[in-house]
Amino acid sequence: MQSAPGCLIDAELAGFLESPVMIIVGTGLGGVPEIGRGLGALVEAGGAALHLVVSAWQWPRTVSQARESGTIAITFARPTDYVTYQVKGQVEWIGPLTPALHARAARYAAEIAEVLAGLGMSPELTAPWRSKRDLVALRIRPQQAFVQTPGPRAGHALAERTG
Amino acid sequence: MTSLSFLDACFEGVVPSILCTLAADGTPNVSYLSHVARLGDAQVALSNQFFSKTSANLRGNPRAALLIVDPRNGTQHRLDILYRGSVQGGPAFDRMAADLRATSVQLGMADVMRLRAIDIFDVLDVRQVQSDREAAPPGPPSGQSLARALAVTEALMRATALGGMVDAVLDALASAFGHEATLLLLHEPARGCLVALGSRGYGTSGIGAEVPLGEGLIGLAAQDRRPVRVGDASRLRRYGAAILAGSEQEARTRSVALPRVPDAMSQIAVPMEAQGRLQGVLFLESKRRMAFDAEDGLVLSLVARQLGLAIALAEAEAGDATPLAPSGQAEVARGRSAQVVHHAQDDSVFIDHQYLVKGVPGRLLMWMLDAHSASGRIDFTNREIRADAGMRLPELKDNLETRLLLLQRRLEDKRAPLRLHRPARGRIRLEVTARLDIVSDRNPS
């Protein structure tokens, strides 16, 4: 079913994606999948695009596969209660961070470290998941969003855009 | 390729692992998963619970990416894995099913998460994900495990009487592992539960506290007869923590509260077995995260088996002991009186309205008190208790010594006006320091 542009990521979901949640990234090329982590996300006004920050130094294959294949899956999971959403989409552009994205990444890194510390995982322990070297921004056009919170609704499509 | 056996800490389930698969059209799917197990040095197993998209993807393209994290330093490892098939039974399945049950119980979701199948993967490659701060490499095992096992079993070996063995193991465990608290529980087959026989590190002894088989970490270890371990309990519901240990509570519920370390981060429960029978559970708690690793589980299993054998031996030896000596007669206690109330329904015994014990130890105490009030006897032998058909307790055959010890310690805990002493092997002396007023609702036999 076709949704009106901007409906895939509504304000509520956007708020969640931009909050201190764990961000994991899936890509694939030639039938070989890769995993990476994101260091913050920003949803464009209206929800038509999602900007994701990734360390190209720590996750080189994630960035190269995203560039070549153009498809990406990103799962956002809140560590305190396991509320989880997966967004799948097309990578439209990869490039340097804008000042706004730099600020976003810095704030995200600080906030998620604090959330995890609150759960008993010290910032030293979780630091290896947050490299800030060679950060790049991926502009993604979301096409599907799924609820992935563990439980009976896991895997249900939240919304889908076929256009 | 890094050997998988060096990555054991990553399979503890503390930091969630990440799995990525690809659909037929190349669309990736990335998700967290809680349970990854190492099968030998070249395979891993994933619990297949909710991941229908993942399953569908793997049927089309068996290649998957797996990211696991060392919970000690945050180091990430990337595994390239190849799906080989799913199994619904076998040792690996049983182990993962037990782990999952342990998690479910801790989260208060018992019976919610049933394992249907596990997915088996070949590991094609393992590589460490680079990070800005090079975490100290996990390093080889400390090599202290065998020394710890030896220290505990040595202490056990030097002890003679059953009570001494229990104390020796509890003390030796505390100094070998440096954890906060230990509980030793006995299996009570007739009532399908475990009963605490001794402890260290809690505010109260907890002797007499019961855990039903299958409940919590302790009950699970007993039911599945395998060690169950938690390394990061911060997110777990602290069920039971609010229960107050107190005489009033004990009397009302006819039970003793299980002692707990309220802010424990790590727990391990290990079954104690001998001659193919479950004898009890050793339970250790620590406030430190990841206090017990897989190797500690092995070491504690060895210790628990040694203790199980020692207890079995003590039971057998006590049965061989020769009764001797003229039976002592009680001096009539003067001064204060105490009321002993026995409820036949569960053999619970109360002294001056305070709950003492129930079940077999309750029955044992009443048997001795009956003889005491009839003829003033204070000396008994292990053998005559076993032989007395009136006890109607077939399970006592192999368990009498441990039940006597439980009764003896519980009487001490409650500072009761009657105590048990063990003047010699196979002999029991009752010390009564008050005039007893005994009331029982059982049918006269």
Boltz contact constraints between the chains, C-beta under 6 A:
constraints:
  - contact:
      token1: [A, 24]
      token2: [B, 18]
      max_distance: 6.0
  - contact:
      token1: [A, 24]
      token2: [B, 30]
      max_distance: 6.0
  - contact:
      token1: [A, 26]
      token2: [B, 20]
      max_distance: 6.0
  - contact:
      token1: [A, 26]
      token2: [B, 28]
      max_distance: 6.0
  - contact:
      token1: [A, 26]
      token2: [B, 30]
      max_distance: 6.0
  - contact:
      token1: [A, 27]
      token2: [B, 28]
      max_distance: 6.0
  - contact:
      token1: [A, 28]
      token2: [B, 22]
      max_distance: 6.0
  - contact:
      token1: [A, 28]
      token2: [B, 26]
      max_distance: 6.0
  - contact:
      token1: [A, 28]
      token2: [B, 28]
      max_distance: 6.0
  - contact:
      token1: [A, 31]
      token2: [B, 61]
      max_distance: 6.0
  - contact:
      token1: [A, 31]
      token2: [B, 63]
      max_distance: 6.0
  - contact:
      token1: [A, 32]
      token2: [B, 63]
      max_distance: 6.0
  - contact:
      token1: [A, 33]
      token2: [B, 20]
      max_distance: 6.0
  - contact:
      token1: [A, 33]
      token2: [B, 22]
      max_distance: 6.0
  - contact:
      token1: [A, 33]
      token2: [B, 28]
      max_distance: 6.0
  - contact:
      token1: [A, 33]
      token2: [B, 65]
      max_distance: 6.0
  - contact:
      token1: [A, 34]
      token2: [B, 65]
      max_distance: 6.0
  - contact:
      token1: [A, 35]
      token2: [B, 18]
      max_distance: 6.0
  - contact:
      token1: [A, 35]
      token2: [B, 20]
      max_distance: 6.0
  - contact:
      token1: [A, 35]
      token2: [B, 65]
      max_distance: 6.0
  - contact:
      token1: [A, 35]
      token2: [B, 67]
      max_distance: 6.0
  - contact:
      token1: [A, 71]
      token2: [B, 26]
      max_distance: 6.0
  - contact:
      token1: [A, 71]
      token2: [B, 27]
      max_distance: 6.0
  - contact:
      token1: [A, 73]
      token2: [B, 28]
      max_distance: 6.0
  - contact:
      token1: [A, 73]
      token2: [B, 29]
      max_distance: 6.0
  - contact:
      token1: [A, 73]
      token2: [B, 30]
      max_distance: 6.0
  - contact:
      token1: [A, 75]
      token2: [B, 30]
      max_distance: 6.0
  - contact:
      token1: [A, 75]
      token2: [B, 31]
      max_distance: 6.0
  - contact:
      token1: [A, 77]
      token2: [B, 32]
      max_distance: 6.0
  - contact:
      token1: [A, 119]
      token2: [B, 234]
      max_distance: 6.0
  - contact:
      token1: [A, 120]
      token2: [B, 234]
      max_distance: 6.0
  - contact:
      token1: [A, 125]
      token2: [B, 74]
      max_distance: 6.0
  - contact:
      token1: [A, 126]
      token2: [B, 74]
      max_distance: 6.0
  - contact:
      token1: [A, 127]
      token2: [B, 133]
      max_distance: 6.0
  - contact:
      token1: [A, 128]
      token2: [B, 74]
      max_distance: 6.0
  - contact:
      token1: [A, 128]
      token2: [B, 75]
      max_distance: 6.0
  - contact:
      token1: [A, 128]
      token2: [B, 131]
      max_distance: 6.0
  - contact:
      token1: [A, 128]
      token2: [B, 135]
      max_distance: 6.0
  - contact:
      token1: [A, 131]
      token2: [B, 131]
      max_distance: 6.0
  - contact:
      token1: [A, 131]
      token2: [B, 132]
      max_distance: 6.0
  - contact:
      token1: [A, 154]
      token2: [B, 50]
      max_distance: 6.0
  - contact:
      token1: [A, 155]
      token2: [B, 52]
      max_distance: 6.0
  - contact:
      token1: [A, 155]
      token2: [B, 53]
      max_distance: 6.0
